[in-house]
Amino acid sequence: MISTSPALRSGAAWLACATPKDVDAFLEGLDDNALLALPWIFEFWALPHQLPPSGAWKSWVIMGGRGAGKTRAGAEWVRSIVEGAKPLDPGQARRVALVGETFDQVREVMIFGESGILACSPPDRRPFWEAGRKRLVWPNGAIAQAFSAFEPESLRGPQFDAAWVDELAKWKKAEDTWDMLQFALRLGEHPQQVITTTPRNVGVLKRILNTPSSVVTHAPTEANRAYLAESFLSEVQARYAGTRLGRQELDGVLLDDVEGALWSNAMLEASHVDAPGDLDRIVVALDPSVSGKAASDECGIMVVGACTRGPVQDWRAVVLEDASIRGKPTDWARAGVAAMERWGGEKLVAEVNQGGDLIESVLRQIDPLIPFKALRATRGKSARAEPVAALYEQGRVRHLKAGNLGALEDQMAQMSVQGFQGKGSPDRVDALVWALHELILEPAAHWKRPQVRGL
């Protein structure tokens, strides 16, 4: 890479404010080589949050809102460590891992995207894509290999001296993939990795941020507005400004526990298990959306199992799957019945405060013999949820890692003693609460300790 002075780093900002006469004078002062190189000198054009921090860091987290320039920063960092002073000269790194949520996203965003590696590379240094081997090869022999976070085991074996990780916070297998990548970063004197992500309150990201060898740069979507459609900015700001989702997706803020939350993020992280264990009861709970309109809330559909053998204080539950969908009543009815069949559920329970007999009627259109129990809410959502949250505090409820429970946990983190602090209805939490009342709380209220008679 061509090195630049601190003065040149502020050149783009200066050009943006300069008069046309000053701009012309600046460009005329460059020789032909400098003029040709200028578009490819990222340090000249970069925003402050896109430039690598100084120091001997191991992980650089670029955390920002949508469109804040994270991908461009990641691609340019890969260039900076792979390229040498001349096209065939070696750079700092020769083996790079490119890890995204899916292989398609690595290819289409990180490599071939408008801000990806190929688009950022000058013609004489542009790498060649070997599709069959899923890798980029630079003229100087450096290689970047593509990996999917859905296949963490694929990182077992290869070794690297650098890695670019994209959108870590939304990976389904983030913990396993991140761990495998750390074992693979073992080449060179000081392996480094860059994480470009919109923040989300997930354990793996928070642990990276709390690691002493990590550094963070941060920027909202607004910081990159010069490269974004004005209509996009105005639309998303009008819709999401001031909301929790807007703080996360536009401001790039990592949201922690809300005040008075019934479930802390630490509590949810501690609940994760790899296997459900021994269960003797399984129910599917619905929080139906009766209207079925496009703008209506989703129908919360939760599959929960329990082991209810022995003393009541030993009863345990496992949340097995989130099967929630948005659609017409027949859509969520089919989804609920399908969940019953997948897990061998003993019954389907549903809140009928809104919809009444319609709920059971729609379900029986799909399966006339389905075991169904109608439930009616007599207390507010928070009051119903509090005893369920107490079960979590006691360590008696677990979440199956493979259960697609991220959206549920997001809602749980926003459920407080004052009510739901998120947008819309906590449909998933409502369904969870009904399931655990049915499996644990209601039977426990009627459970009697066995009497032991003396001889």
Long-range contacts (C-beta under 8 A, 24 or more apart in sequence): 1-79, 1-80, 1-83, 1-84, 1-85, 1-91, 2-37, 2-40, 2-41, 2-85, 4-41, 4-43, 4-44, 8-41, 8-43, 8-44, 9-43, 9-44, 9-46, 9-51, 11-44, 12-44, 12-45, 12-46, 16-226, 37-122, 40-120, 40-121, 40-122, 42-72, 42-76, 42-79, 42-80, 42-120, 46-73, 46-76, 47-219, 47-223, 47-224, 48-217, 48-219, 49-73, 49-217, 49-218, 49-219, 49-223, 50-76, 50-217, 51-217, 52-77, 52-80, 53-215, 53-217, 55-215, 56-190, 56-213, 57-192, 57-213, 57-214, 57-215, 58-190, 58-191, 58-192, 58-193, 58-211, 58-213, 58-214, 59-192, 59-193, 59-194, 59-195, 59-208, 59-211, 59-213, 59-214, 59-215, 60-192, 60-193, 60-194, 60-195, 60-214, 60-215, 60-216, 60-217, 61-194, 61-195, 61-197, 61-205, 61-208, 61-209, 61-214, 61-215, 61-216, 61-217, 62-194, 62-195, 62-196, 62-197, 62-216, 62-217, 63-197, 63-198, 63-199, 63-216, 63-217, 63-218, 63-252, 63-254, 64-198, 64-218, 64-219, 64-220, 64-221, 64-223, 64-252, 65-198, 65-219, 65-220, 65-221, 65-222, 65-249, 65-250, 65-251, 65-252, 66-198, 66-221, 66-236, 66-249, 66-250, 67-221, 67-224, 67-227, 67-228, 67-232, 68-219, 68-220, 68-221, 68-223, 68-224, 68-252, 69-115, 69-219, 69-223, 69-224, 69-227, 70-166, 70-196, 70-197, 70-198, 71-109, 71-110, 71-113, 71-115, 71-116, 71-166, 71-196, 72-115, 72-120, 73-194, 73-196, 74-110, 74-164, 74-166, 74-194, 74-196, 75-110, 75-115, 75-116, 75-117, 75-119, 75-120, 75-164, 76-120, 77-164, 77-194, 78-117, 78-144, 78-162, 78-164, 78-194, 79-117, 79-120, 79-121, 79-125, 81-162, 81-192, 82-138, 82-140, 82-142, 82-144, 82-162, 83-125, 83-138, 83-140, 83-142, 84-140, 87-124, 87-125, 87-139, 87-140, 88-139, 88-140, 89-140, 90-140, 90-141, 90-142, 91-140, 91-142, 92-161, 92-162, 92-188, 93-142, 93-160, 93-161, 93-162, 93-188, 94-141, 94-142, 94-143, 94-161, 94-187, 95-142, 95-143, 95-145, 95-158, 95-159, 95-160, 95-161, 95-162, 95-187, 96-142, 96-143, 96-144, 96-145, 96-160, 96-161, 96-162, 96-163, 96-164, 97-144, 97-145, 97-147, 97-155, 97-158, 97-160, 97-162, 97-163, 97-164, 97-181, 97-184, 97-185, 98-136, 98-144, 98-145, 98-146, 98-147, 98-163, 98-164, 98-166, 99-147, 99-148, 99-149, 99-155, 99-163, 99-164, 99-165, 99-166, 99-177, 99-181, 100-146, 100-147, 100-148, 100-149, 100-165, 100-166, 100-167, 101-148, 101-149, 101-150, 101-166, 101-167, 101-170, 101-171, 101-172, 102-148, 102-149, 102-150, 103-134, 103-146, 103-147, 103-148, 105-166, 105-167, 106-146, 106-147, 106-148, 106-166, 107-146, 109-166, 110-146, 110-164, 110-166, 111-136, 111-146, 117-144, 147-177, 149-173, 149-174, 149-177, 152-176, 152-177, 152-179, 152-180, 153-180, 155-180, 155-181, 155-183, 155-184, 156-180, 156-183, 156-184, 157-184, 158-184, 159-184, 159-185, 159-186, 159-187, 160-184, 160-185, 160-186, 160-187, 160-191, 161-185, 161-187, 161-188, 161-191, 162-188, 162-191, 162-192, 162-193, 163-191, 163-192, 163-193, 163-194, 164-193, 164-194, 164-196, 165-193, 165-194, 165-195, 165-196, 165-197, 166-195, 166-196, 166-197, 167-196, 167-197, 167-198, 168-195, 168-197, 168-204, 168-205, 168-208, 169-197, 169-198, 169-199, 169-200, 169-202, 169-205, 170-197, 170-198, 170-200, 170-406, 172-404, 172-406, 174-202, 174-204, 174-205, 175-203, 175-204, 178-204, 178-208, 198-248, 198-249, 198-252, 199-248, 199-252, 199-253, 199-254, 199-255, 200-248, 200-254, 201-254, 201-255, 201-256, 201-265, 201-410, 201-413, 202-406, 203-265, 203-269, 205-254, 206-254, 206-265, 209-254, 218-252, 219-252, 220-250, 220-251, 220-252, 221-249, 221-250, 221-251, 221-252, 222-250, 243-423, 244-414, 244-421, 244-422, 244-423, 245-423, 255-413, 257-413, 258-413, 258-414, 258-416, 258-421, 259-416, 260-416, 260-417, 260-418, 261-413, 261-414, 261-415, 261-416, 262-382, 262-385, 262-386, 262-389, 262-412, 262-415, 262-416, 262-417, 263-389, 263-392, 263-409, 263-412, 263-413, 263-415, 264-413, 265-413, 267-392, 267-393, 268-392, 268-399, 268-409, 268-412, 268-413, 270-395, 271-392, 271-397, 271-398, 271-399, 272-398, 272-399, 272-401, 273-318, 273-398, 273-399, 273-400, 273-401, 274-400, 274-401, 274-402, 275-400, 276-305, 276-318, 276-320, 276-398, 276-400, 277-307, 277-316, 277-318, 278-307, 279-305, 279-306, 279-307, 279-318, 280-306, 280-307, 280-308, 280-309, 281-305, 281-306, 281-307, 281-308, 281-346, 281-439, 282-306, 282-320, 282-343, 282-344, 282-345, 282-346, 283-345, 283-346, 283-347, 283-348, 283-349, 283-435, 283-438, 283-439, 284-323, 284-336, 284-339, 284-340, 284-343, 284-345, 284-347, 284-348, 284-349, 284-435, 285-348, 285-349, 285-350, 285-431, 285-432, 285-434, 285-435, 285-438, 286-332, 286-336, 286-348, 286-349, 286-350, 286-351, 286-359, 286-431, 286-434, 287-350, 287-351, 287-425, 287-427, 287-428, 287-430, 287-431, 287-434, 288-329, 288-332, 288-350, 288-351, 288-354, 288-355, 288-359, 289-326, 289-332, 289-427, 290-329, 290-354, 290-355, 290-358, 290-359, 292-327, 292-328, 292-329, 292-331, 294-326, 296-326, 297-326, 297-424, 297-425, 297-427, 298-324, 298-325, 298-326, 298-427, 298-428, 299-324, 299-325, 299-326, 299-327, 299-331, 299-332, 299-335, 299-336, 299-427, 300-324, 300-426, 300-427, 300-428, 300-429, 300-430, 300-431, 300-432, 301-325, 301-332, 301-335, 301-336, 301-339, 301-431, 302-408, 302-428, 302-431, 302-432, 302-435, 303-339, 303-342, 303-343, 303-345, 303-403, 303-435, 304-432, 304-435, 304-436, 304-439, 305-343, 305-439, 306-439, 306-440, 308-439, 308-440, 308-443, 311-449, 312-443, 312-444, 312-447, 315-396, 315-440, 315-444, 316-396, 316-397, 316-398, 317-391, 317-396, 317-397, 317-398, 317-436, 317-439, 317-440, 318-397, 318-398, 318-399, 318-400, 319-397, 319-398, 319-399, 319-400, 319-403, 319-405, 319-408, 319-432, 319-435, 320-400, 320-403, 321-400, 321-403, 321-404, 321-405, 322-403, 322-404, 322-405, 322-407, 322-408, 322-428, 324-407, 324-408, 324-427, 324-428, 324-431, 329-358, 329-362, 330-362, 330-365, 330-366, 333-362, 333-363, 333-365, 333-366, 334-366, 336-363, 337-363, 337-366, 337-367, 337-370, 340-367, 340-370, 346-371, 347-371, 347-372, 347-373, 347-438, 348-372, 348-373, 349-373, 349-374, 349-375, 349-434, 349-435, 349-438, 350-374, 350-375, 350-434, 351-375, 351-376, 351-377, 351-430, 351-434, 352-376, 353-377, 373-438, 375-434, 375-437, 375-438, 380-419, 381-415, 381-419, 381-420, 381-426, 381-429, 381-430, 381-433, 382-415, 382-416, 382-417, 382-418, 382-419, 382-420, 384-433, 384-437, 385-415, 385-429, 385-433, 386-417, 387-437, 387-441, 388-432, 388-433, 388-436, 388-437, 388-441, 389-415, 391-436, 391-440, 391-441, 396-440, 397-436, 408-432
